[in-house]
Amino acid sequence: MKNIVWLNITLVSCLSFYSLTLSASDTAKEKRWADQIVDSIMVGEAEWLTSNGHKFLGIYTEHTTEKAEGGVIVLHGSGVHPNWPDVVHPVRTLLPDHGWQTLSLQMPVLPNEADYKEYIPLFDEVAPRITAGVEFLKSKGINNIVILGHSLGSSMAAHALVTGKPDSSVKGLVAIGVAGNLIKDDKKNYSTSLAHIKIPILDIYGSDDLDIVRNNADKRAMAAKKSGNTHYTQIIVDGANHMFTGKGDELVERVHSWLETNTPGK
């Protein structure tokens, strides 16, 4: 009998540990990403932030204009890193030329073979990382902050804004190429989160984006309308694919124009 009890306890412990490892970011992969990109950063500087006792990479780029309009926290999508050449790099390096300081954060990641839905448990790790990013920008005197996410990063950002009690300095959300209903977990579904976000939102995607992004555009707009958010804007960039390949400059110009109108610096 004692052997059976001990076996059960051991089995439960093993399952609990296995579950825990599946629900946490692959920190070894985060380190590998950092080792690969830190020395290659040509614009901006590597900054190490801390969230729940875990040190993670951020890339900070100061504005090049006379005064700062605000700060943009950049959240990459699945399978990439905070200096990825498409979407992330153009946004983080070119917005500073328009007066916006940027901080590109390493998001929680999983091994390369992980399925999209396996990222769902990692969503709860995002809000603390965003909070660390907000505090970093505020330490630089920036109190006009916008969260910008690409693909999965947009869904993570929306969930964090709903569940993480964001700082009042967060004034807007930019969602690039977000699917809306790809994640079936209702609590972490972008459209569900959208219904509870009241700050200005830019939903921008390409005419050649993924089917799941384009086909859910009307549903995203409807969710924002139902929430009563009168500062929701949806923009289609002609000829752009999901990674905005060859369209980085136009993406930045569209984002900057929206920032200037909806979250201007004081």
C-alpha positions in Angstrom: 0.0 0.0 0.0 2.8 2.4 0.9 4.4 1.6 -2.5 1.2 2.5 -4.3 0.9 5.8 -2.4 4.5 6.7 -3.1 4.0 5.8 -6.8 1.0 8.1 -7.0 2.8 10.9 -5.3 5.8 10.5 -7.7 3.5 10.4 -10.7 1.7 13.5 -9.7 5.0 15.3 -9.1 6.3 14.3 -12.5 3.2 15.4 -14.2 3.2 18.7 -12.3 6.8 19.3 -13.3 6.0 18.4 -16.9 3.1 20.8 -17.0 5.2 23.5 -15.5 7.9 23.2 -18.1 5.3 23.4 -20.9 3.8 26.5 -19.4 7.1 28.5 -19.1 9.2 30.2 -21.6 12.2 28.4 -23.1 14.8 30.5 -21.3 17.7 28.6 -22.9 16.3 29.6 -26.3 16.0 33.2 -25.1 19.7 33.1 -24.2 20.6 31.7 -27.5 18.7 34.4 -29.3 20.4 37.0 -27.1 23.9 35.6 -27.7 23.2 35.7 -31.5 21.9 39.2 -31.7 23.4 41.4 -29.0 26.7 41.9 -30.7 25.1 42.5 -34.1 22.9 45.5 -32.9 23.9 48.5 -35.0 21.1 50.8 -33.9 20.1 51.0 -30.3 21.5 49.3 -27.2 20.9 46.0 -25.4 19.2 46.5 -22.0 18.6 43.7 -19.6 15.2 43.8 -17.8 13.9 41.6 -15.0 10.4 40.0 -14.7 9.4 37.6 -12.0 13.1 37.1 -11.2 13.9 36.3 -14.9 16.4 38.5 -16.8 15.4 39.1 -20.4 16.6 41.1 -23.3 15.3 44.5 -24.5 16.7 46.7 -27.2 16.4 50.4 -26.5 16.7 53.1 -29.2 16.6 56.8 -28.4 14.8 59.4 -30.5 16.9 61.3 -33.0 14.7 64.4 -33.0 14.9 67.5 -30.8 12.3 66.2 -28.4 10.7 62.9 -27.7 7.0 62.4 -28.6 6.8 59.2 -26.5 7.9 55.6 -26.4 6.8 52.4 -28.2 7.2 49.0 -26.7 7.7 46.5 -29.5 6.5 42.8 -29.1 7.6 40.4 -31.8 5.6 37.4 -33.0 6.2 33.6 -32.7 9.5 32.1 -33.9 11.4 35.4 -34.0 13.3 37.7 -31.7 13.4 41.5 -30.7 15.7 42.4 -33.6 14.0 40.4 -36.4 14.7 42.0 -39.8 11.0 42.1 -40.9 8.5 44.3 -39.0 10.4 44.5 -35.8 13.7 46.0 -37.0 12.1 48.7 -39.2 9.7 49.7 -36.4 12.3 49.9 -33.6 15.0 51.7 -35.7 12.9 54.1 -37.8 10.3 55.4 -35.4 13.0 57.2 -33.4 13.6 59.4 -36.4 10.0 60.6 -35.9 10.6 61.3 -32.2 9.5 58.0 -30.7 11.9 56.1 -28.5 11.5 52.3 -28.9 12.0 49.4 -26.6 11.8 46.0 -28.3 11.3 43.2 -25.8 12.1 39.5 -25.9 8.8 37.7 -25.6 8.3 34.3 -24.0 9.3 31.6 -26.5 9.0 27.9 -27.1 11.1 25.4 -29.0 10.9 25.7 -32.8 8.6 22.7 -33.2 5.9 24.1 -30.8 2.4 24.5 -32.1 0.8 28.0 -32.0 -1.7 26.9 -29.4 1.1 25.7 -27.1 1.9 29.4 -26.6 -1.4 30.0 -24.7 0.0 29.2 -21.2 2.8 31.7 -21.9 0.4 34.7 -22.2 0.4 35.2 -18.5 4.2 35.9 -18.6 3.8 38.8 -20.9 2.1 41.5 -18.7 5.1 41.5 -16.2 7.5 41.9 -19.1 5.5 44.8 -20.4 5.4 46.3 -17.0 9.2 46.1 -16.8 9.4 47.8 -20.2 7.0 50.6 -19.1 9.0 51.2 -15.9 12.2 51.4 -18.0 10.8 54.0 -20.4 9.4 56.0 -17.5 12.9 56.0 -15.9 13.9 57.8 -19.2 11.3 60.4 -18.6 8.8 58.9 -21.1 5.1 58.9 -19.9 3.4 58.6 -23.3 3.7 55.0 -24.2 2.2 52.8 -26.9 2.4 49.0 -27.1 3.0 47.6 -30.6 2.7 43.9 -31.4 3.2 41.8 -34.5 1.1 38.7 -35.0 1.2 36.6 -31.8 2.8 39.6 -30.1 -0.4 41.6 -30.7 -2.6 38.9 -29.1 -0.2 38.8 -26.1 -0.3 42.6 -25.9 -4.1 42.7 -25.9 -4.3 40.0 -23.2 -1.8 41.9 -21.1 -3.7 45.1 -21.4 -6.9 43.4 -20.2 -5.4 41.3 -17.4 -2.3 43.1 -16.3 -3.7 46.4 -15.1 -1.5 48.5 -17.3 0.1 51.8 -16.2 -1.9 54.9 -17.0 1.1 56.0 -19.2 0.0 53.4 -21.8 -2.0 55.4 -24.3 -2.5 53.1 -27.3 -2.1 49.7 -29.0 -0.8 49.0 -32.5 -1.7 45.5 -33.7 0.1 44.4 -36.9 -1.1 41.3 -38.7 -3.2 40.0 -35.8 -5.4 37.0 -36.5 -8.2 37.7 -34.0 -9.7 34.3 -33.6 -6.8 32.0 -34.2 -6.4 31.2 -30.5 -9.5 29.2 -29.3 -8.9 29.9 -25.6 -11.6 32.6 -25.2 -9.7 34.3 -22.3 -6.7 34.8 -24.6 -8.5 35.3 -27.9 -7.6 38.7 -29.4 -11.1 39.6 -30.3 -12.3 38.8 -26.8 -9.6 41.1 -25.3 -10.4 43.8 -27.9 -13.9 44.1 -26.4 -12.4 45.3 -23.2 -9.7 47.7 -24.4 -10.7 51.4 -24.4 -7.5 53.1 -25.5 -6.9 54.0 -29.2 -6.1 51.0 -31.3 -4.5 50.7 -34.8 -5.3 47.4 -36.6 -2.9 47.3 -39.6 -2.4 44.4 -42.0 -1.5 43.6 -45.6 -3.6 42.9 -48.6 -1.5 39.8 -49.0 -1.5 38.8 -45.4 -2.4 35.4 -44.0 -6.0 34.3 -44.7 -6.8 34.1 -41.0 -5.8 37.8 -40.6 -7.7 39.1 -43.6 -10.8 37.0 -43.1 -11.2 38.1 -39.5 -10.8 41.8 -40.1 -14.6 42.5 -40.0 -14.9 40.5 -36.8 -12.1 42.5 -35.1 -13.7 45.8 -36.2 -17.1 44.6 -34.9 -15.6 43.6 -31.5 -14.1 47.1 -31.1 -17.3 48.7 -32.1 -19.3 46.6 -29.5 -16.8 47.7 -26.9 -17.7 51.4 -27.6 -14.1 52.2 -28.6 -14.4 55.2 -30.9 -10.7 55.3 -31.5 -10.3 52.1 -33.4 -8.7 52.3 -36.8 -8.2 49.6 -39.4 -5.7 50.0 -42.2 -4.8 47.7 -45.1 -1.4 48.2 -46.7 -1.6 47.3 -50.4 0.8 44.5 -51.5 2.1 43.8 -48.0 2.4 40.2 -46.8 2.3 39.0 -43.1 6.0 40.0 -42.6 5.6 43.3 -44.6 8.6 42.1 -46.7 9.9 45.1 -48.6 7.2 47.3 -47.0 9.0 48.2 -43.7 9.3 51.9 -44.6 5.6 52.2 -45.5 4.6 50.3 -42.4 6.5 52.8 -40.2 5.1 55.8 -42.0 1.5 54.4 -41.5 2.2 53.7 -37.8 3.8 57.1 -37.3 0.9 58.9 -38.9 -1.5 57.1 -36.6 0.6 57.9 -33.5 0.7 61.6 -34.5 -3.1 61.7 -34.6 -4.1 59.4 -31.7 -1.3 59.5 -29.2 0.6 62.7 -29.8 3.4 63.8 -27.4 2.6 66.8 -25.1 
